[in-house]
Amino acid sequence: MSDTSSKRVLIFGGSGFVGMHLAEDLSERGYDVVIVSRSQPRQGPWSHAKWDGRSQGEWSKLVDGAHAVVNLAGRTVDCIKTPLHCDQVLRSRVESTRELGLAVQEAGSRPKVWVQMSTASIHGDSELDCDEDSAYGYGFAPTVAIAWEQAFEEGCPEDVRQVILRPGIVLGRDGEAFKKLSFISKLGLGGTVSTGTQGMSWIHIEDMVSMVRSAIEDDTMDGAYIASSPKPVSNKVFMRALRKAVKMPIGLPAAAWMIRFGAKFILKTDPDLVLYGRYCIPQRLLDHGFVFAHPDLDEALKELCAK
């Protein structure tokens, strides 16, 4: 491995689930990691810079001379979709990306690469396979994703390598999606949701981190990539595999109206996150030769459920 000790990587919005795993991985490999976020991250071999996500500050100076910036900043979509929350979801992504763009543009020594997080939801709700060349979808999630990527493309200078990653559901033991789904399954409630035909494009956290690291280190990576397992499955297949992994033989199915009620009044989240979906194929990563550590759902879930 090449010397990384002098290479500073800034992770914006890095105090969350994906950011902490990425910080651990890069730190172990010798990078000088700085987490730039609103909230204080847990202690580790990295430093922290405070940022409100909407303005310049002391953190801006750290961009000058950095090897890479990784932008994960954005309000969680795991919330009830009120007009206020929708506004916060959109603004937190677009405004933070614009501010980072200004800092990159003004840096005397610009980063070599900017890795920008987006979402596979940009391709909408479809039961057809889609890849990076597929049409964008319709609705709130695609609208946010399109605005997010546009802010990145407008803000990133041409002399900085640009990589966009569009992940599906990121699965990890400490990730909210896996914790909620496995908890429901252990209660015997992890049956088919609605018709069960909606696609679930998923990715193991280990592969997600590996993709970001590859984007930082591989100078030939450029442009947008779907960041999900090459084997998306239907909701019915996913829930069956999860029940098997948590050793729960039964799973009561849930009609769409039950999901809408339970999501709003019990789980305090958006029912669309499970009622809609897509079957994404990471064609550009496959063509690039990226090797998935966890391409198969059964194996991935078994690993995550292991003691």
C-alpha positions in Angstrom: 0.0 0.0 0.0 1.3 3.5 -0.8 2.1 5.9 1.9 -1.1 7.6 3.2 0.2 9.2 6.3 0.4 12.7 4.8 -3.0 12.4 3.0 -5.8 14.3 4.7 -9.3 13.1 4.0 -12.3 15.2 5.1 -15.5 13.4 5.7 -18.5 15.8 5.7 -21.4 14.5 7.7 -19.1 11.8 9.0 -20.5 11.3 12.5 -23.2 9.0 11.2 -23.4 5.3 10.4 -21.5 5.2 7.1 -19.1 8.0 8.1 -17.9 6.3 11.2 -17.2 3.1 9.4 -15.4 5.0 6.7 -13.4 6.9 9.3 -12.3 3.7 11.0 -11.3 2.1 7.7 -9.3 5.1 6.4 -7.6 5.7 9.8 -6.5 2.0 10.0 -4.9 2.5 6.6 -2.9 5.5 7.7 -5.0 8.4 6.4 -5.2 11.6 8.4 -9.0 11.7 8.8 -11.0 14.8 9.8 -14.8 14.4 10.4 -16.7 17.6 9.6 -20.1 17.6 11.2 -22.7 19.2 13.4 -22.5 16.5 16.1 -19.4 15.3 18.0 -18.3 11.9 16.7 -17.2 9.2 19.1 -13.6 9.1 20.1 -11.1 7.6 17.7 -7.9 8.3 15.7 -9.5 11.2 13.9 -10.1 14.8 14.5 -13.3 16.8 14.4 -14.3 20.1 12.9 -17.6 21.7 13.8 -19.9 22.7 10.9 -23.5 23.8 10.7 -23.8 22.5 7.1 -24.9 25.9 5.8 -21.9 28.3 6.0 -18.2 28.7 5.8 -16.0 28.4 8.9 -12.7 27.2 10.3 -13.3 23.9 8.6 -12.9 25.6 5.2 -9.1 26.0 5.8 -8.8 22.2 6.1 -10.0 21.7 2.5 -6.8 23.5 1.3 -4.2 20.8 0.8 -6.6 17.9 1.5 -6.1 14.8 -0.6 -9.8 14.0 -0.8 -13.2 15.3 0.4 -16.1 12.9 1.0 -19.6 14.5 1.3 -22.2 12.4 3.2 -24.0 15.4 4.7 -27.7 15.5 4.7 -30.7 15.1 7.1 -31.9 11.5 7.5 -34.8 10.4 5.3 -35.9 8.1 8.1 -38.7 10.5 9.2 -42.3 11.3 8.7 -42.6 13.2 5.4 -44.1 16.4 6.6 -43.6 19.6 4.5 -41.0 20.8 7.1 -39.1 17.6 7.0 -39.1 17.5 3.2 -37.7 21.0 3.1 -35.0 20.0 5.6 -34.1 16.9 3.7 -33.7 18.9 0.4 -31.9 22.0 1.9 -29.5 20.0 4.1 -28.2 18.3 1.0 -28.1 21.1 -1.5 -26.9 23.8 0.8 -24.1 21.8 2.4 -22.9 20.7 -1.1 -22.9 24.3 -2.3 -20.9 25.4 0.7 -18.4 22.6 0.3 -18.1 23.6 -3.4 -17.2 27.1 -2.5 -14.5 25.9 -0.1 -13.0 23.6 -2.8 -13.1 26.4 -5.4 -11.3 28.8 -3.1 -8.6 26.3 -1.9 -5.1 27.2 -3.0 -4.3 23.5 -3.3 -7.5 21.7 -4.3 -8.3 18.1 -3.3 -7.5 15.5 -5.9 -10.9 13.9 -5.7 -14.4 14.8 -4.3 -16.6 11.7 -3.5 -20.2 12.8 -3.4 -22.9 10.7 -1.9 -26.3 10.5 -3.7 -29.0 7.8 -3.7 -30.3 5.0 -5.9 -33.7 6.5 -5.3 -32.8 8.9 -8.2 -34.1 6.1 -10.4 -37.6 6.2 -8.8 -40.0 3.3 -8.1 -39.7 0.6 -10.7 -40.0 -3.1 -11.0 -37.6 -3.1 -14.0 -33.8 -3.5 -13.6 -32.0 -0.2 -13.8 -28.4 0.9 -14.1 -26.5 4.2 -14.3 -27.9 4.9 -17.8 -31.6 4.4 -16.8 -34.1 7.2 -16.7 -34.5 9.2 -13.4 -37.7 8.6 -11.5 -40.6 10.7 -10.5 -41.5 11.9 -7.0 -39.9 13.5 -3.9 -36.8 11.2 -3.6 -35.7 11.5 -7.3 -36.3 15.3 -7.1 -34.0 15.6 -4.1 -31.4 13.4 -5.6 -31.3 15.3 -8.9 -31.0 18.7 -7.1 -28.2 17.2 -4.8 -26.2 15.9 -7.8 -26.7 19.2 -9.7 -25.4 21.2 -6.8 -22.3 18.9 -6.8 -21.7 19.2 -10.5 -22.1 23.0 -10.3 -19.8 23.4 -7.3 -17.0 20.9 -8.1 -14.1 22.5 -10.2 -13.2 20.7 -13.4 -9.6 20.0 -12.1 -11.0 17.9 -9.2 -11.9 14.3 -10.0 -15.6 13.8 -9.4 -17.2 10.6 -8.2 -20.9 10.2 -7.3 -22.1 7.1 -5.4 -25.8 6.1 -5.4 -26.3 3.6 -2.7 -29.3 1.4 -2.0 -30.1 0.3 1.6 -26.9 0.1 3.5 -26.9 -2.8 5.9 -24.7 -2.9 9.0 -25.2 -4.1 12.6 -25.3 -0.6 13.9 -27.3 0.8 10.9 -30.8 1.9 11.5 -32.3 0.1 8.6 -30.9 -3.3 9.7 -31.7 -2.8 13.3 -35.3 -1.9 12.6 -35.9 -4.7 10.1 -34.2 -7.4 12.2 -36.1 -6.2 15.3 -39.5 -6.5 13.5 -38.5 -9.9 12.1 -37.6 -11.2 15.5 -41.1 -10.3 16.7 -42.6 -12.4 14.0 -43.8 -9.4 12.1 -41.2 -9.6 9.3 -43.5 -10.9 6.5 -44.1 -9.6 3.0 -44.9 -5.9 2.8 -47.8 -5.0 0.5 -47.4 -6.9 -2.8 -43.8 -7.9 -2.0 -42.7 -7.2 -5.6 -41.0 -3.8 -4.8 -37.3 -4.0 -5.4 -34.8 -3.8 -2.5 -31.3 -2.7 -3.7 -29.1 -3.3 -0.8 -25.4 -3.1 0.1 -23.3 -4.4 3.0 -21.5 -1.7 4.9 -18.1 -3.3 4.2 -18.7 -3.0 0.5 -20.0 0.5 0.9 -16.8 1.6 2.6 -14.7 -0.3 0.1 -16.4 1.6 -2.7 -15.7 5.0 -1.2 -12.1 4.0 -0.5 -11.8 2.8 -4.2 -13.2 6.1 -5.3 -10.5 7.9 -3.3 -7.6 5.8 -4.4 -8.4 4.7 -8.0 -7.7 7.6 -10.4 -9.7 5.9 -13.1 -13.0 6.1 -11.2 -15.0 9.1 -12.5 -18.7 10.0 -12.8 -21.8 8.3 -11.2 -21.9 4.8 -9.9 -24.8 2.8 -8.4 -23.5 1.5 -5.1 -25.4 -1.6 -4.3 -25.1 -5.4 -4.5 -25.3 -6.8 -8.1 -28.1 -9.0 -6.8 -31.1 -6.9 -5.8 -34.2 -8.8 -4.7 -37.9 -8.3 -4.1 -39.2 -7.3 -0.7 -40.7 -10.8 -0.4 -37.4 -12.5 -1.0 -35.5 -10.0 1.3 -37.9 -10.5 4.2 -37.8 -14.3 3.9 -34.0 -14.2 3.9 -34.0 -12.0 7.0 -36.4 -14.2 8.9 -34.0 -17.1 8.1 -31.0 -15.1 9.3 -32.7 -14.2 12.7 -34.1 -17.7 13.0 -37.8 -16.7 13.1 -39.9 -19.2 11.2 -42.9 -17.0 10.8 -43.5 -13.5 9.5 -46.9 -11.9 9.4 -47.5 -10.1 6.2 -48.5 -6.4 6.2 -50.9 -4.7 3.9 -50.0 -1.3 2.5 -52.5 0.5 4.8 -51.0 -1.3 7.9 -47.5 0.0 6.9 -48.8 3.5 6.4 -50.4 3.5 9.8 -47.5 1.8 11.7 -44.8 3.9 10.0 -46.5 7.2 10.9 -47.8 6.4 14.4 -45.4 3.8 15.7 -42.1 3.9 13.9 -42.2 7.6 13.1 -40.9 7.1 9.6 -41.8 7.3 6.0 -43.8 4.3 4.7 -42.6 4.9 1.2 -39.2 3.6 2.3 -40.6 0.1 2.3 -43.7 0.4 0.0 -41.6 1.5 -3.0 -38.3 0.3 -4.3 -36.1 -0.4 -7.3 -33.9 -3.1 -8.8 -30.5 -1.4 -9.3 -27.6 -3.1 -11.0 -24.1 -1.5 -10.4 -23.1 -2.0 -14.0 -20.3 0.6 -14.0 -18.7 -0.9 -10.9 -18.9 -4.4 -12.4 -17.4 -3.2 -15.6 -14.7 -1.5 -13.6 -13.8 -4.8 -11.9 -15.0 -4.0 -8.4 -15.0 -7.1 -6.2 -17.9 -7.4 -3.8 -17.1 -9.0 -0.4 -20.8 -9.6 0.2 -22.7 -9.9 -3.1 -25.2 -12.5 -1.9 -28.1 -11.6 0.5 -28.2 -14.8 2.5 -24.5 -14.7 3.2 -24.5 -10.9 4.0 -27.4 -11.3 6.5 -25.9 -14.4 8.1 -22.7 -12.4 8.7 -24.6 -9.4 10.1 -26.6 -11.7 12.5 -23.6 -13.6 13.7 -22.7 -13.1 17.4 
